[in-house]
Amino acid sequence: MSDNSLQAISPFYSKHDHRGQPLLISGSCSVESEQQYVQTALALAKTGRVQWLRGGIWKPRTRPDAFEGVGAIGLPWMIDAREASGLPVMTEVANADHVELCLKHGINALWIGARTTVNPFTVQEIADALRGVDIPVFIKNPVNPDLSLWLGALERLQRAGITQLAAIHRGFSHLGDSIYRNKPMWEIPIALRTAYPNITLICDPSHICGRRDLLQRVAQKAMDLGFDGWMIESHLDPDNALSDAAQQITPETLNAMLSEIEIRSPHSDDLTFTHRLQSIRSRIDKVDEEIIHLIGKRMRITEELGHFKRDESVTIFQIDRWKEILESRTMLAEQVGLSKEFITQYLEQLHKESIRKQTKVMNQRDSGPTSL
């Protein structure tokens, strides 16, 4: 990994370096009026938990008839809120003009939203506008579950000279039913943290949940997965907010909710715990080895099946057999306490690899059969 990589960036914030307190970014979804925003800032400052004050000036809405923000007129209101509350302020930028206006007004930090992260051209435009100005920049994951786009956005900003970088996980668009507005798909931010362990990682429960009653559950899970903090929307009068009313909570509710969150340590100094942990992990390692060997055995049988199908000119895929596998294995998995979602994803990956193996066998007709 080169010195120019995100690995070389020091953590912008780590809760383990700040007396165990997660970074908390809060504020209303939109800056609606000077009074509304300043009063919200004062109420949030009073909690003693908030380190950054957020507020949307430009709101990229799906439908053109929705409230799209007050625009640049609201930037001085953010500065007023900073002076009144003592909290640094941050807002979303979606193009170079937004960046220029924020820098002109002295906004302390910026974030790049999900709809912008998905477009490398726009991200590069923002990065170019920030060259020579090293202020904190938070980058939300793209709307779609694409880790490369998220990493690419971070890398573009890093190459532009931004060293105070953080990633915000706000969930991903999805098809089908879900209790969430945007599915968490926790494996993606975990993959980002695995690729770049030093990157500051923030969770946005507001946009993941889309509703108040799920916020605490998601906020707690983020802590349990090692996130460094949260971005949670708060409004003095959530029900009458001009945007995303259902997912906002009052500063008082925010304070009460976070009081219920348990901040756990990633390590323990208790030697008895450490030895017991190692013993349990060793058992897990042994089972994993057995599973991998069994999967290898299954794939060798799959290759044998591929040769048999090839010699009899039978197609690789038969829908009836696949449906039978899904039904029978799902039933068995549920009997041993595995979720339907997990076993379905596992079987789909297993089936994908099985098809790959059989396809390879099918394509070896001219060169002769391989050894089984």
N, C-alpha and C positions, 0 to 999 in steps of 0.2 A: 504494500500500500504506500503510495507516494506521500510526501509531506504536504502536497496540495489537496489531499483527500479530507473528507469530513472527519476521519479518524483523528486528524491533527488539531481539531477544534476543541478547546476546553469547554466543559459543560457550561451553558449559559446559566443554568440553575440546577441544583440538585437538592432535594429535600433532606438528604442525609448530611448535607453540609450546612444546614440552616436550622439546627436544633429540632430536626424532625418535622418541620412545618412545610407542607406542600405549597408550591407557588399557586396563588389564587388570582385569576383574572376575572373580573366581574363588571357588570354594568348593563344597561339596557341594550336590547337588540339594535334599536335605532335611537339616534339623537333626535328627539321629536321637537323639543323647544328648549330654550335656555333654562327656564325654571325647572322643567321636568328633569333635565340632565344634571343640573347642579344639585338639586335636592336629592336625587338618587345617589350622587357621588358622596354627599355628606352622610347619608344613611349608611352607605357601605363602609365609609371610613370609620364610622362609629363602631362597627363590629370588631375592628382591630385585626381582621383576617385578610383583607384585600391588599395586594401589593401593586396591582395594575388595574386601571379603569378603562374598560372597553366601551365602544360606542360606534354604531354604523352610521356613516355620513352618506355614503352611496350604497344603496341596497339593490343588488341584482336580483330582481324578482322573476319568477317563471312567467307570470302573466302581466301584460303591460298596464292593466288597470289597478294593480296593487301599489301600495305605498313604496316608492323607490328612494326614499331618503330625502332629507332637506337640501343636500348638496353642500357646497363650500361655505354657505352662510353659517353652517353649524360648527365649523372649525374653531372660530373664536369662542363659542360656547364651551367647547371642550377645554380650552385654555382657562376659561373662567372656573370651570369645575375643578381643574387641577389646582388652581390657586386657592380655591375655597376648601378643598379636601386634603391637599398635600399629596395626592396620588398621581403618579405619572399616567399619561393617557395614550391610548393606541386606537387605531382605526384600520379598516380594510381598504386596500388600494387595488384597483383592477387595471390600471394603465399608467403610463408615464406622467400624464397630466395630474392624476391623483397624487402621485409621489411628489411632484413639484409643489403642489398646493400644500401638502402636509409638511414638507420641509420648510416652506415659507412661513407657516404659522407656528412652527416649533413643536409639532406633535412628537412625542417621545419614542414611539415605536409603531411599527406597521405589521399588519398581517395580510397574507395573500389567501383569498378564499378558494373554496373547492372548485367553483366554476372557472376560476382563473388558472389554478394549478394544472388543470387538464390540458391547457394550451401552451406548449413550449414557446411559441412565438411571443405571446403576451408576457410570459414569465421572463423571457430574455429582455424584452422592452423595459420591464420594471427593473431588472438587474442592471441594465445599462444606465438607467436614470439614477441609480443609487451609487454608481461608481464614485469613490472618493468620500462617501458619507457612510461611516460605519455605525449605524444605529441598529437596535434589536429588530429582527424580522422573524415573524412567526409564519410558518407555512402549513396550511391545512392540507389534508390528503385530498386527492382529486375525487370528483363525484363518483367515478367508477373505480372498482377495486383493482388498481394498477399500481403496484409498488414502484415500478421503474419511473413512472411519471412523477411520483412523490419524491423519490431520490433525485431525479433529474432536476426538479425545481430547486431543491436544496443545494445541489452542486452548482447550478447556474448562479445562485446568489453568492455562494462561497467563492466562486471564481471572480466575481465582481468586487471582492474585497470585504464582504460582510462576514464578520467573525462571530457576531452575537446571533446565532441561529437557533431556532427551536422548531419542532414539528408539532402540529396539533392534529389529533385524531378525532374526527367528527362523524365517523361512520360512512357507509357507502350506499348508494342507490341500489335497489334490488327489485326483482319481480316477485310476485306472490305475496301471501299474507305474512305479516310480522307484527309483533307488538311495538317494534321500533319504527321511528320515522326513517332512520338510516341504520342498516344493520351494522353492528359493531365490527364483525369479522376481525376479532382480536388478533388472529394469526398474522395479519398484515402489519400493524404497528409493532408486533413482536419481531417480525422479520426485519423491519427497519432498524429496530434497536439492536438486533443481532448483527446486522451489517455495519452499523455505526454506533457502537456502545456509548460513545461520549455525547451523542446528541441529546439535548433536552427534549423530553417527550411529555406533551400536555394532552389531557383528555377533555373533550367538549361534550359533556353529557347532555347539554341542552339540545344540540342538533342530532345526537344519536337517538335520544328518547322522543323528542317532539311533544312530550307531555310531562307534567310535573311529578306525577306519582311514581315514575320510574327513575328519577334523577339520583336518588340516594343509592339505589342498587348499583347503577352504573358507576357512580363516583367511587363507591367502595371497591368495586372490582378493579377499577383503574389503579387504585392504591395497591391492591393485592398483586397486581401484575407489574408493579415497579415503576409506574408513571411518576413524573416529578411534580405534577400539579394538575389543575383544572382550569377551564374557561367555562363559567356558568353565568347565564344571563339573568339579570335581576332588574326589576322595575318597581317603582313605588305603587303602581296600580296595574298589575299584570293583565287583568281581564280586559282593560281598555287600551292596552298597548296597540300601536299602529302596525306592528309586525310581530309575527310569531308569539302571539299572546299566550297560547296554550302551554308553551314550554318555559315561560318566565316565572320567577318567584320573587317575593318581596325580600328586601335585605334582611328582615327579621327572620323570615322562613329559611333563608340561606344560612344564616348564623346557626339556627337551631338544627338544621339538617346536618351541617358539617360537624356539629358537636357530637353527633351519633356515629361519625365515621371513625373507624379504628385505623390508626397509622401503625402498621407493623414493620418490624425491622427485617432486612434481607438476611441477617445473620444472627447467631446467638453465641454468647461466650460460655454457655453452660456445657461442660464437657460430656455430661451424661446425655444431653440432647444431641450433641454432635456425634457421639458414638452410635446412638440409636438411629440417627438420621442416615449415617453411612451404612449401617446394617440393612435398613429398609431399601436404600438406593441400590445396594448390591443385589438384593433379591429382584428388584425391578430390572437391573441390567441382565441378570440371568434369564428372566422371562423374555426380555426383548431379543436376546440372542436366539432363544428357542423359536420365537415368532418369525424372525428373519430366516432361520433355517427352514421352517415349515413353508414359508412363502416361496423360498427357492425350490423346495421340493414340489410345490404346487405348479410352479412355472415349468419345471422339467416335464411334468405330466402334460401341461398345456402344449408344450412343443411336440410331444408324442401325439397329442390330439390333432395338432396342425398337420403333421405328416399324414395321418389317417384321413383327414378331410381332403387334403390335397390329392392323395391317390384315388379317392373316390369322387373327386370333382364336386365337393360339397362346400357351400359358402361358409365363411368363418362365423358369421353372426346369425343366430336363430332367436327370434324374439321370444318364442315360447319358453325356451331354455333360460333366457335371461330373466324373464318374469318369474319363473320358478325359483331361480337362485335368490332374487330379491325377496320374494315372499317367505321362503323357508328360512333364509339366514336372518332376516329381520325378526321373525318370530323367535328364533333361537337367541338372538342377541338381547331381545327384550326380556327373555326369561332369566338371563344372567345379569340384568341390570344395566345394559348398554342402551343409550338413546337411539331412537330411530334415525335421527339426523346423522349421528356419528357413523352408524353401521352403513347407512346409505352412501355416505361420502367414501367410506373405506371400500365398499364393494365396487363403487364406480371407478375408483383408482385401480383396484385389482383387475377389474374387467378391461380397463384401458390398457394395462400392461399385458394382459392375456392376449388381447387383440394384436398388440404390437408384436408379441412373440410369434403368434400364428401367421401374421402377415409376412414376417421375415422368412418363415418356413415356406410359405406359399411362393415367395419370390425366388426360391432357390431351386426351382424345378430343373432349370437348364444346367446348373452346376452340380446336381446330384444331391441326395439327402445328407443332412448333417448327422453327426453322431448324437444319439439320445442320451 
